[in-house]
């Protein structure tokens, strides 16, 4: 299974509580944090909710 690099590029300040919780569930707390997650439906759903805050790249 492939993995995805996810980087938080915009601040969580002033965001809805659910959006902040989604970012935290991905392991992202501050701008510049990077995490590697499995490429599955659950992760893709989280990215879809807060995609405008993230930079997503695939790991080969």
C-alpha positions, -999 to 999 in steps of 0.1 A, spaced: 0 0 0 12 35 -8 18 63 16 11 100 16 32 129 29 9 155 44 22 189 54 3 216 73 8 249 53 -19 271 68 -26 280 105 -53 263 125 -61 295 144 -97 306 140 -107 273 124 -138 253 134 -132 228 162 -139 199 140 -113 210 115 -87 214 142 -96 179 155 -92 165 120 -57 180 117 -47 167 151 -59 132 142 -35 134 113 -7 143 137 -5 179 125 -3 206 153 16 236 139 25 250 105 53 230 89 45 197 106 48 168 82 33 133 87 33 101 66 -1 84 65 -13 53 46 -32 60 14 -67 47 23 -103 59 23 -101 72 59 -71 93 53 -85 106 20 -117 116 38 -97 136 63 -77 153 36 -110 162 18 -123 180 49 -92 202 54 -75 200 21 -72 238 18 -49 238 48 -26 210 35 0 201 10 -3 165 0 23 144 -20 25 107 -27 55 87 -14 68 61 -38 
